[in-house]
Amino acid sequence: PCAIVNVESERASWARGRTTAGDRRTRILDATCRVIARHGVRGLRVERVAEEAGTSVSLIYYYFGSRRGLVRATLEHANARAPSGHPLEFGERAGYEVVREALLAEISDDAATIENSSVWGEVLATSAFDARLRPTVRSAVEAWVQSVASAIRTGIEDGSVRPDVDPARAAQHLTALVEGLSDRWLAGALTTAEARAVLDEAISGVLGPLPPGPQRAGAGAGRRSGTSASRTR
């Protein structure tokens, strides 16, 4: 459908406040996340999103071009607001602790985490039948794996992760496990505590247990700040 939008009005809005368009776009994406979490991608209707966001259907098409464009943008938006989507500050913490915290944050009773996980699971499942969504999903997965691998390398450097660990392979294993556990958790097959316990055990098995405190505190040369262990999920 073609968007019927008064472009001059949009420009006037920008002149009055430069964040107006961004705020509207974010409101639409937040609403789309809620709709997908409740009805799934197959139940996503632009009219339903417009009602949820308190805006017009034409404005949604103006910003996103199509329903598929809206889905792609919503995946990126959900990734950006996910717990692991924020830059991680290592500070005095060892790399192992930072990786563990980032991965466990993906399974939480927090309402926003549940909503983001639901959106990711829905888009991931839909991409199995819609090849046009796959590049977006693949890019998100690759970015998540790379950032987790980077944090694991920091753990190897500071001595909190076993030196024989392959960061890229370990990141693939652990992020894939998070996705599988998230599906079972959201489906009610596992409680939050059960899913987190399985994940915590796997992190320990793949990366190795934390060394004693004094050894960990003495190895800080490889620490970095501002690394994001995000799925850009």
C-alpha angles and dihedrals in degrees: 000000000000117000114238102208132151100237093191089055089052091051090049090053090053090050091053094047126358094211095054096096092043091050092051092049092049091049090053092048092048089051091049090053090054092048093049092046090054102036107017126234091291089056093049112120122176089222089056091051091049091053092047092049095042093236140105129279090232092057091053091053089046092058101035106023097218144009090265091051088052091051092050093048091047091054090052090046093050090049092051093053096041116115092251092045092081122086111266119230110211095191108157093338122109121245092249091058092049093050091046093050093047094051096043089051088068090070110053140129089239108124094228092051091051091049094048092047090050092052093048093048092049095049092044091053092045092052089064086070100030113059092189091069094050098084090056092048093045092050091050093049093047092050091049093048092047094051093047089048090052091053090048090053088054088053091052090050094051093043098245094109123056111264093228093063117114102223096206095047093044091050090051091051096047098043091047089051091051090054093049094046091047091057093051092043094051090046091054094245090119131030119232091255093049094049092047092048092053091048093046091051091050093050090053092047095049100040102027130245120294114268120238116294099254092052091049093048092052095056110066105124094103098050120121134182130219097038115144119213090195129152078208065235 
